[in-house]
Amino acid sequence: MLPTVFILVCCGVFLGDSAVHALQTNVGREFIFGFAENYRPNADPSVIITNMSPLDHENVTVTISTPVHGLLQTVHLQGLDSSKQITLPRELVPYGESPDLSVIIVNADDDIAVYAINDAHDRSMDGFTVLPKRSLGTEYFVATYEPSLSSQMLFIATEDDTVIRIQLSNHVVYKKVDVEPGRLITIDASKYKVFLLESDKDLSGTKITSNKPLAVLSGNRCAFVPVGVLTCDHLAEMLPPFTQWGKTFVIMTFLGRSSGDIYRVIAGRDNTEVTVKSQTFILKEKEFRDFEILHGKTSLIQSDKPVLVIQYAKSFAADNVNGDPAMTIVPPMEQSVNLVKLPTYNTTKDLQAVENYVNIYAPCKEMYYSNLTLDGEVIRDIVSADRIVRVDRSDYCAVGFHIDHGMHIVAPGPQGFESFVAIAYGFAQGNSYAWPAGLATTQIVCEYVLPSSSIQYYDCRRGILEVHIPCNVTEVKTIEECINIDCVSYDNLIFICAGVAVAAMILLKLFSYFVIGRTSLNKQQIAFGQTALPLPPPPPEITIAAFETPSSPPPELIIRRDSLSPSMIPGSPMPSPNTRRTSRQERADRMRRK
């Protein structure tokens, strides 16, 4: 049995910490991003901007600019659920051996959501969810795929005096120099400086750190998924920082295809244990593992340390159905949200109609028994029961929908609090896109430094850190084996706080009675501004003679003269009024002695 030491976050401090780690999502008012190189030089980039005003403002003004070009466009969103697709200049997408790199800045006077599409003519496109500036971080791990052309990583400094360090998982060409894997690249960057590194190898697992927040995107100019299966397509995704990774993921294959999907799990720390369908494997930091899920199937991914999960749609020849490779971040269930306004991407640049879909993942109790809705209709009422799939006998369920062109809203019913994550995607002839439509970007990975100077990672949203220390530490060989840290569930925090408060009240009451009550001076003995008078002498000792039966005469009282105070001896002067004790006080003294 281990004694438990609780490192308590007091209620007042905890509330303050909760404010720091309040729920953040892909919704914001300032966005910084860019586009990487597409397969062809004639890419026409665009953004889809959606009104997400929490104050129900019907009119939102949005500006799109770059540090080089200045203001590109001003957009006015009219209506609470309004959304607009804006085509951007072609020169914002780099191309060639020495491409011009551009930073795109989107600002709004109220909350918006931004999705970006890099669509080149003749069937090469992908899109990504643009993360707001407040959700950017300082530690990232790159996700790409084995390239047909090059794999890419693009990163942008958001502040001056930014120092960027890149630990390569494969060789890259940087400033026309071939840098070998394992080497460290250090870059000093000013605000809005953008960098693009490319390789003919898979760059997944490359680690990027900085002293100030970065915007990081990765993917491929063109990739066959799986390798060797025609045709290739552009891949792009904006990456969440390590502090926003999770440990529980629901996965479900894309609708509209019949070939199944490929998933990749990337570890951010050594000795990460990952379980998929009862199979467990261990990953080192920067390592990744791929696996395939068959069409129409679901699964649950769980890990003991935070991981990043990527979903890849396969190439056209995998099933000869409309579509091509695409990649998306799979949001962890820890990053659930309770509102998504989902615009669709309707027509590609070569005028191909897009079939749009959405996958929704949530606790089963919210799918089956609560009022989670799609476009105002309760989900369990608009699909058959077998369409809502319980995932690996877990507490999570998944459901997918084909959706028409236009705006769609996933939200709880009236007075509901249901939470979920969602992935939006679409397929056209030789084209596809995918992105996380609803995910929180809250910091949930925090660190605790152990006495051994090693770092333990835990969920920032937990209120109490519980440290277990073995009773007999002499039997433990290392400090790491001696100390183990877990987190007490936030749901139990209120009960723990209440228990601590009750225990404190009981201890205070006992302290008041046994300590303060016995040492406090009689109010009659002290006048304001005076010192305390000495207590009167104790009453005389009384010896009671024993008797055997009730009929015996009353016991004889024997009083020793030497135990009497002078005031009790006949002829002695009476005590002064200030020192005279009442019979009630004398009885109280006798009760205390007993």
Phi and psi in degrees as a GROMACS rama.xvg file:
@    title "Ramachandran Plot"
@    xaxis  label "Phi"
@    yaxis  label "Psi"
@TYPE xy
-98.7371  131.822  LEU-2
-66.9147  146.038  PRO-3
-114.35  129.994  THR-4
-110.728  121.035  VAL-5
-95.5493  124.707  PHE-6
-91.2127  97.474  ILE-7
-82.5489  137.691  LEU-8
-100.964  106.044  VAL-9
-58.3406  157.512  CYS-10
-55.3057  -46.2912  CYS-11
-63.8972  -44.5569  GLY-12
-66.9164  -38.3941  VAL-13
-63.189  -41.0555  PHE-14
-63.0853  -38.5397  LEU-15
-64.4137  -41.2341  GLY-16
-65.4785  -36.18  ASP-17
-62.7142  -35.9177  SER-18
-63.7922  -37.6065  ALA-19
-64.4304  -41.1361  VAL-20
-102.153  33.2762  HIS-21
-61.817  156.986  ALA-22
-60.033  122.043  LEU-23
-115.696  150.523  GLN-24
-133.61  -170.475  THR-25
-76.0284  8.99674  ASN-26
-92.3617  140.007  VAL-27
-169.273  -167.738  GLY-28
-124.709  -8.60213  ARG-29
-139.206  129.53  GLU-30
-132.988  137.803  PHE-31
-129.654  123.259  ILE-32
-160.547  -177.548  PHE-33
-158.672  177.294  GLY-34
-115.268  140.921  PHE-35
-90.6318  177.342  ALA-36
-72.6385  135.536  GLU-37
-95.3023  174.537  ASN-38
-62.1623  -39.171  TYR-39
-117.89  159.66  ARG-40
-78.9678  -10.1488  PRO-41
-101.355  41.3044  ASN-42
-72.4387  138.81  ALA-43
-114.639  100.056  ASP-44
-76.3772  155.303  PRO-45
-152.848  163.072  SER-46
-128.897  146.182  VAL-47
-111.558  120.144  ILE-48
-114.54  131.623  ILE-49
-123.237  137.84  THR-50
-72.856  118.704  ASN-51
-123.135  30.2378  MET-52
-56.4971  122.854  SER-53
-74.34  -15.2536  PRO-54
-99.8195  11.9434  LEU-55
58.594  36.1988  ASP-56
-72.4618  125.981  HIS-57
-79.7704  -22.1704  GLU-58
-119.248  121.216  ASN-59
-126.552  132.181  VAL-60
-102.934  129.943  THR-61
-125.128  137.018  VAL-62
-117.07  142.131  THR-63
-121.093  126.214  ILE-64
-148.539  169.534  SER-65
-135.011  154.76  THR-66
-61.8125  -26.667  PRO-67
-88.316  -47.3743  VAL-68
-88.7716  -14.8928  HIS-69
75.7109  -151.109  GLY-70
-69.0581  124.41  LEU-71
-94.2365  -41.0571  LEU-72
-164.608  148.099  GLN-73
-113.776  130.006  THR-74
-119.366  136.363  VAL-75
-114.656  117.262  HIS-76
-90.9458  120.122  LEU-77
-109.086  110.621  GLN-78
113.578  148.32  GLY-79
-62.4523  -37.3706  LEU-80
-109.388  28.1392  ASP-81
-79.9337  153.362  SER-82
-151.701  144.02  SER-83
-135.279  141.488  LYS-84
-101.356  125.177  GLN-85
-116.995  123.053  ILE-86
-82.4835  133.546  THR-87
-105.093  162.269  LEU-88
-60.6742  143.217  PRO-89
-63.5031  -28.8244  ARG-90
-70.4615  -6.18203  GLU-91
-76.6704  -11.5932  LEU-92
-101.71  118.641  VAL-93
-70.127  153.991  PRO-94
-159.419  140.496  TYR-95
105.856  -179.572  GLY-96
-70.4626  -35.2687  GLU-97
-127.151  70.979  SER-98
-73.6573  151.801  PRO-99
-81.9571  126.543  ASP-100
-102.486  136.167  LEU-101
-122.172  144.404  SER-102
-105.315  129.441  VAL-103
-105.85  131.092  ILE-104
-121.119  124.141  ILE-105
-115.816  124.265  VAL-106
-123.827  146.686  ASN-107
-140.697  156.855  ALA-108
-90.8245  4.4791  ASP-109
-155.92  176.796  ASP-110
-68.872  136.994  ASP-111
-140.104  165.571  ILE-112
-118.861  142.512  ALA-113
-127.675  130.705  VAL-114
-123.377  139.199  TYR-115
-117.507  142.724  ALA-116
-125.267  128.358  ILE-117
-109.196  96.3999  ASN-118
-118.32  110.447  ASP-119
-97.9283  147.059  ALA-120
-61.435  156.579  HIS-121
63.7402  46.5463  ASP-122
68.1166  63.3188  ARG-123
-151.232  103.904  SER-124
-155.891  159.627  MET-125
-161.181  168.25  ASP-126
-138.87  172.831  GLY-127
-153.986  156.292  PHE-128
-81.7661  125.235  THR-129
-83.5052  123.568  VAL-130
-84.6866  139.07  LEU-131
-68.058  159.914  PRO-132
-57.7054  -37.8421  LYS-133
-67.4017  -14.7594  ARG-134
-97.8594  2.07587  SER-135
-78.3085  159.433  LEU-136
-137.589  -163.077  GLY-137
-125.127  7.01783  THR-138
-143.794  122.36  GLU-139
-135.813  156.799  TYR-140
-128.338  129.362  PHE-141
-76.9077  144.478  VAL-142
-127.207  117.951  ALA-143
-132.027  -152.426  THR-144
-150.725  162.183  TYR-145
-57.9564  119.121  GLU-146
-84.0754  146.77  PRO-147
-81.2338  -48.3218  SER-148
-101.144  -137.434  LEU-149
-91.2639  151.358  SER-150
-89.6319  154.197  SER-151
-138.768  151.167  GLN-152
-141.957  130.435  MET-153
-122.381  131.061  LEU-154
-138.963  147.415  PHE-155
-129.039  129.222  ILE-156
-79.3029  134.061  ALA-157
-100.762  -6.61725  THR-158
-142.211  160.379  GLU-159
-68.3477  161.856  ASP-160
57.5235  40.9132  ASP-161
-91.7889  130.149  THR-162
-109.45  120.391  VAL-163
-112.491  132.427  ILE-164
-122.174  130.985  ARG-165
-122.646  119.399  ILE-166
-102.474  108.73  GLN-167
-78.0172  138.624  LEU-168
-93.8191  -15.247  SER-169
-152.66  167.273  ASN-170
-73.3045  150.354  HIS-171
-135.279  165.679  VAL-172
-105.24  115.784  VAL-173
-126.166  120.625  TYR-174
54.2102  43.7756  LYS-175
63.4333  19.7511  LYS-176
-116.674  131.649  VAL-177
-80.5438  113.61  ASP-178
-102.697  125.821  VAL-179
-75.0091  155.896  GLU-180
-62.6537  148.961  PRO-181
89.0869  -16.3394  GLY-182
-76.5032  154.517  ARG-183
-106.479  124.085  LEU-184
-103.165  127.644  ILE-185
-115.415  129.553  THR-186
-128.244  131.097  ILE-187
-94.8978  125.386  ASP-188
-129.755  145.338  ALA-189
-95.7081  173.575  SER-190
-60.4287  133.849  LYS-191
69.0585  16.1636  TYR-192
-77.2991  133.369  LYS-193
-120.632  144.182  VAL-194
-132.052  140.973  PHE-195
-128.504  118.749  LEU-196
-113.263  134.278  LEU-197
-127.483  155.746  GLU-198
-151.163  155.789  SER-199
-90.398  10.5671  ASP-200
-120.127  164.343  LYS-201
-70.3443  123.016  ASP-202
-95.1088  8.67543  LEU-203
-56.7681  136.752  SER-204
95.5862  -12.7298  GLY-205
-58.5178  132.747  THR-206
-103.02  129.864  LYS-207
-120.854  123.069  ILE-208
-127.586  160.403  THR-209
-157.809  166.789  SER-210
-90.6922  -9.43272  ASN-211
-140.348  158.347  LYS-212
-58.6154  142.621  PRO-213
-121.998  153.773  LEU-214
-102.289  126.672  ALA-215
-127.573  129.639  VAL-216
-126.161  151.127  LEU-217
-150.936  165.558  SER-218
159.183  -146.788  GLY-219
-140.52  145.578  ASN-220
-59.6801  -44.2075  ARG-221
-162.045  138.06  CYS-222
-144.73  141.651  ALA-223
-88.4764  130.662  PHE-224
-129.007  114.03  VAL-225
-72.0692  175.971  PRO-226
-58.1215  130.423  VAL-227
92.8816  -7.63068  GLY-228
-98.0531  121.779  VAL-229
-74.1389  147.153  LEU-230
-113.182  173.262  THR-231
-90.489  160.33  CYS-232
-151.026  161.75  ASP-233
-71.5177  139.553  HIS-234
-123.439  136.407  LEU-235
-154.807  140.933  ALA-236
-155.756  142.604  GLU-237
-92.5665  126.522  MET-238
-90.6353  140.55  LEU-239
-80.4532  148.049  PRO-240
-69.0663  163.399  PRO-241
-56.5502  -34.4844  PHE-242
-65.9613  -10.3827  THR-243
-107.709  6.04951  GLN-244
-71.6415  166.697  TRP-245
-133.426  -174.763  GLY-246
-122.728  -8.62237  LYS-247
-129.98  125.071  THR-248
-134.978  133.738  PHE-249
-97.3908  131.751  VAL-250
-124.689  141.627  ILE-251
-147.456  134.266  MET-252
-66.2041  157.233  THR-253
-67.4527  139.375  PHE-254
-75.5005  162.569  LEU-255
86.0286  -8.88616  GLY-256
-124.539  161.756  ARG-257
-124.169  9.3146  SER-258
-101.317  -3.51274  SER-259
78.793  178.096  GLY-260
-131.779  162.056  ASP-261
-108.236  138.256  ILE-262
-121.823  147.708  TYR-263
-129.909  129.568  ARG-264
-109.487  124.25  VAL-265
-113.606  130.132  ILE-266
-93.2233  142.214  ALA-267
-103.959  -5.74838  GLY-268
-144.565  156.19  ARG-269
-64.4215  156.025  ASP-270
56.4617  42.0455  ASN-271
-85.6601  121.741  THR-272
-97.487  122.028  GLU-273
-119.878  135.752  VAL-274
-122.476  127.12  THR-275
-134.425  120.082  VAL-276
49.8445  50.8301  LYS-277
68.0742  4.88848  SER-278
-103.762  130.584  GLN-279
-117.812  138.137  THR-280
-139.75  156.941  PHE-281
-110.324  133.234  ILE-282
-120.848  143.513  LEU-283
-86.117  168.527  LYS-284
-58.1486  134.194  GLU-285
78.2364  -4.92596  LYS-286
-81.1762  158.131  GLU-287
-142.549  160.954  PHE-288
-136.674  132.824  ARG-289
-102.454  149.489  ASP-290
-155.012  164.687  PHE-291
-118.505  142.336  GLU-292
-117.269  130.583  ILE-293
-70.3551  158.961  LEU-294
-55.8821  134.127  HIS-295
80.6948  3.11851  GLY-296
-101.324  161.558  LYS-297
-129.717  166.099  THR-298
-162.256  168.216  SER-299
-119.469  130.355  LEU-300
-108.019  127.057  ILE-301
-131.984  146.754  GLN-302
-143.593  159.699  SER-303
-91.4447  -11.2476  ASP-304
-132.619  157.915  LYS-305
-60.7007  140.812  PRO-306
-135.156  164.539  VAL-307
-110.931  132.376  LEU-308
-119.011  129.683  VAL-309
-117.565  139.416  ILE-310
-113.702  131.53  GLN-311
-116.638  128.958  TYR-312
-80.0136  147.586  ALA-313
-85.1494  168.254  LYS-314
-69.1936  162.657  SER-315
-55.696  -42.9518  PHE-316
-70.8774  -7.55335  ALA-317
-67.1494  -28.6845  ALA-318
-145.491  -0.626077  ASP-319
56.1135  36.6662  ASN-320
-115.688  149.103  VAL-321
-48.0147  130.662  ASN-322
139.634  175.545  GLY-323
-165.743  178.462  ASP-324
-59.1658  144.675  PRO-325
-152.012  158.34  ALA-326
-133.024  149.865  MET-327
-147.882  149.952  THR-328
-69.6923  133.864  ILE-329
-91.5253  114.215  VAL-330
-67.6297  135.699  PRO-331
-70.3192  152.69  PRO-332
-65.3418  -21.2778  MET-333
-67.1496  -17.1572  GLU-334
-107.857  43.8256  GLN-335
-73.9346  156.029  SER-336
-128.132  174.461  VAL-337
-124.908  14.5734  ASN-338
-158.61  130.94  LEU-339
-135.881  127.618  VAL-340
-107.522  112.4  LYS-341
-111.542  105.77  LEU-342
-84.1144  152.279  PRO-343
-102.422  153.496  THR-344
-98.4442  115.849  TYR-345
-96.4293  -38.6974  ASN-346
-139.546  132.312  THR-347
-76.0718  170.98  THR-348
-67.4815  -22.6479  LYS-349
-98.7699  25.264  ASP-350
66.1031  33.0051  LEU-351
-93.2148  131.742  GLN-352
-69.6658  140.805  ALA-353
-106.263  130.296  VAL-354
-90.8764  122.389  GLU-355
-106.27  148.107  ASN-356
-142.124  164.709  TYR-357
-145.098  134.132  VAL-358
-105.117  134.022  ASN-359
-122.645  130.998  ILE-360
-122.825  132.892  TYR-361
-158.956  163.967  ALA-362
-57.3891  141.76  PRO-363
-59.388  -34.8812  CYS-364
-62.1061  -27.3146  LYS-365
-86.5064  -24.2622  GLU-366
-77.5784  -45.3924  MET-367
-87.1942  -41.039  TYR-368
-113.215  -15.6567  TYR-369
-102.104  -168.57  SER-370
-115.604  46.4377  ASN-371
-64.6147  131.471  LEU-372
-122.624  154.355  THR-373
-122.312  117.401  LEU-374
53.7385  40.6492  ASP-375
85.5485  -6.49635  GLY-376
-105.823  134.527  GLU-377
-63.2742  129.352  VAL-378
-59.3303  -41.8508  ILE-379
-67.462  -14.461  ARG-380
-92.9843  -13.5841  ASP-381
-109.74  -2.38433  ILE-382
-132.696  156.177  VAL-383
-71.0205  158.187  SER-384
-60.0859  -32.9775  ALA-385
-74.3891  -12.4975  ASP-386
-75.9588  -24.4657  ARG-387
-90.5903  110.167  ILE-388
-102.732  125.339  VAL-389
-75.8443  132.417  ARG-390
-93.7086  112.647  VAL-391
49.3926  40.8788  ASP-392
56.9639  26.4224  ARG-393
-92.6451  -171.213  SER-394
-87.1194  4.72062  ASP-395
-110.034  149.09  TYR-396
-129.04  160.413  CYS-397
-137.161  147.07  ALA-398
-149.812  144.797  VAL-399
-123.162  150.179  GLY-400
-135.913  142.155  PHE-401
-85.6029  130.314  HIS-402
-122.563  147.557  ILE-403
-75.1746  166.849  ASP-404
-64.3878  138.888  HIS-405
129.036  -168.12  GLY-406
-88.2656  137.515  MET-407
-132.242  145.285  HIS-408
-124.787  126.048  ILE-409
-108.822  124.221  VAL-410
-161.44  162.566  ALA-411
-67.6698  161.91  PRO-412
-72.5546  -177.792  GLY-413
-54.9898  131.949  PRO-414
58.8414  23.8018  GLN-415
-97.8697  163.071  GLY-416
-132.268  25.6567  PHE-417
-64.0004  142.98  GLU-418
-123.767  156.695  SER-419
-165.18  172.728  PHE-420
-126.71  158.686  VAL-421
-145.686  147.587  ALA-422
-123.726  127.21  ILE-423
-103.198  145.301  ALA-424
-160.396  164.464  TYR-425
-156.321  154.637  GLY-426
-130.978  141.661  PHE-427
-137.361  -177.791  ALA-428
-66.5954  110.512  GLN-429
70.0585  17.369  GLY-430
-142.563  158.202  ASN-431
-166.3  161.592  SER-432
-148.025  160.597  TYR-433
-160.468  142.394  ALA-434
-159.243  156.501  TRP-435
-73.7234  115.444  PRO-436
-81.4512  -30.3099  ALA-437
-138.385  111.07  GLY-438
-152.404  144.373  LEU-439
-82.9172  156.105  ALA-440
-124.359  35.6184  THR-441
-74.6989  143.496  THR-442
-71.4707  116.407  GLN-443
-120.806  -6.7278  ILE-444
-105.865  112.002  VAL-445
-118.536  166.113  CYS-446
-123.602  148.425  GLU-447
-129.024  125.723  TYR-448
-86.5639  119.446  VAL-449
-77.1733  163.789  LEU-450
-57.3065  -24.4034  PRO-451
-80.9057  2.49709  SER-452
74.5385  0.0885638  SER-453
-78.174  164.436  SER-454
-113.616  130.996  ILE-455
-106.374  127.992  GLN-456
-97.612  138.091  TYR-457
-146.169  171.633  TYR-458
-79.5797  119.203  ASP-459
-60.5758  -24.2942  CYS-460
-78.3482  -8.83367  ARG-461
-74.5632  144.229  ARG-462
-89.2477  -24.4947  GLY-463
-133.989  134.814  ILE-464
-101.073  123.968  LEU-465
-105.329  121.386  GLU-466
-110.605  122.661  VAL-467
-100.415  125.86  HIS-468
-121.051  121.376  ILE-469
-59.8451  147.157  PRO-470
-63.8812  -43.9646  CYS-471
-108.191  86.9871  ASN-472
-73.4918  -13.0191  VAL-473
-68.4904  -20.9202  THR-474
-82.2738  -6.79301  GLU-475
-97.7807  135.244  VAL-476
-84.9882  -32.2556  LYS-477
-128.898  158.69  THR-478
-66.6159  -34.8246  ILE-479
-61.5091  -34.8698  GLU-480
-77.1526  -19.2931  GLU-481
-80.6769  -29.866  CYS-482
-123.049  130.992  ILE-483
-129.826  138.112  ASN-484
-120.411  130.53  ILE-485
-125.87  172.513  ASP-486
-116.591  134.862  CYS-487
-79.8095  135.557  VAL-488
-59.1117  139.21  SER-489
-58.6725  -31.5397  TYR-490
-61.7809  -28.4658  ASP-491
-92.7219  -0.384557  ASN-492
-60.4846  -43.3245  LEU-493
-63.8764  -35.0253  ILE-494
-70.0486  -38.5051  PHE-495
-67.1175  -44.0221  ILE-496
-60.6449  -42.5958  CYS-497
-63.8912  -41.4709  ALA-498
-63.4649  -41.6563  GLY-499
-63.6545  -40.928  VAL-500
-64.0726  -43.3489  ALA-501
-64.0051  -43.8697  VAL-502
-61.6361  -39.9728  ALA-503
-63.6332  -39.0523  ALA-504
-66.227  -40.7862  MET-505
-65.0027  -45.0695  ILE-506
-62.4429  -39.1178  LEU-507
-64.4789  -39.4539  LEU-508
-65.4421  -45.6632  LYS-509
-63.5708  -41.0663  LEU-510
-61.7049  -41.9156  PHE-511
-64.0639  -38.8721  SER-512
-75.908  -49.5721  TYR-513
-84.3131  -26.2856  PHE-514
-107.183  -59.6846  VAL-515
-68.3717  -41.1039  ILE-516
-62.8845  -35.6877  GLY-517
-81.0188  -25.8336  ARG-518
-101.143  -7.91962  THR-519
-72.4064  148.112  SER-520
-89.3795  150.196  LEU-521
-64.9147  135.068  ASN-522
-61.4091  -30.416  LYS-523
-74.8733  -14.442  GLN-524
-91.049  -14.1199  GLN-525
-126.199  124.718  ILE-526
-99.3327  154.74  ALA-527
-59.7222  127.372  PHE-528
85.8856  1.55063  GLY-529
-110.191  158.292  GLN-530
-83.6102  162.302  THR-531
-73.6277  141.096  ALA-532
-82.2551  152.932  LEU-533
-65.3453  147.074  PRO-534
-67.0689  148.227  LEU-535
-65.8329  157.513  PRO-536
-63.101  153.278  PRO-537
-65.6984  156.561  PRO-538
-64.9929  159.082  PRO-539
-63.2098  152.402  PRO-540
-69.2056  140.371  GLU-541
-123.983  125.163  ILE-542
-106.304  126.373  THR-543
-106.152  122.359  ILE-544
-71.9837  137.649  ALA-545
-74.7353  150.125  ALA-546
-136.809  155.576  PHE-547
-98.0035  -36.8111  GLU-548
-127.346  159.709  THR-549
-63.054  -23.0882  PRO-550
-82.4641  -4.83887  SER-551
-67.1695  154.922  SER-552
-66.7979  160.756  PRO-553
-56.8908  148.616  PRO-554
-67.7506  149.693  PRO-555
-81.4657  132.174  GLU-556
-94.1239  123.09  LEU-557
-111.612  117.561  ILE-558
-115.39  122.401  ILE-559
-84.7107  132.424  ARG-560
-64.6455  -34.2911  ARG-561
-70.8179  -11.6313  ASP-562
-92.308  -4.97592  SER-563
-83.2875  145.327  LEU-564
-78.4028  159.461  SER-565
-56.2007  -32.5024  PRO-566
-70.7682  -15.1515  SER-567
-97.4576  -6.12548  MET-568
-84.0784  132.813  ILE-569
-52.3768  135.875  PRO-570
91.5979  -10.8336  GLY-571
-78.1872  149.8  SER-572
-66.3493  149.652  PRO-573
-71.8822  147.123  MET-574
-65.5139  155.129  PRO-575
-68.6452  158.833  SER-576
-58.1607  -28.7577  PRO-577
-71.5182  -25.0345  ASN-578
-109.191  0.630561  THR-579
-71.0848  133.131  ARG-580
-101.463  140.975  ARG-581
-81.4716  162.098  THR-582
-64.4425  -31.0311  SER-583
-65.205  -41.2599  ARG-584
-65.2022  -39.5055  GLN-585
-64.6765  -40.6467  GLU-586
-63.8691  -38.8789  ARG-587
-62.7612  -39.9732  ALA-588
-63.9583  -42.0343  ASP-589
-64.101  -39.2753  ARG-590
-64.2827  -37.5077  MET-591
-63.7024  -43.1745  ARG-592
-65.1573  -37.8489  ARG-593
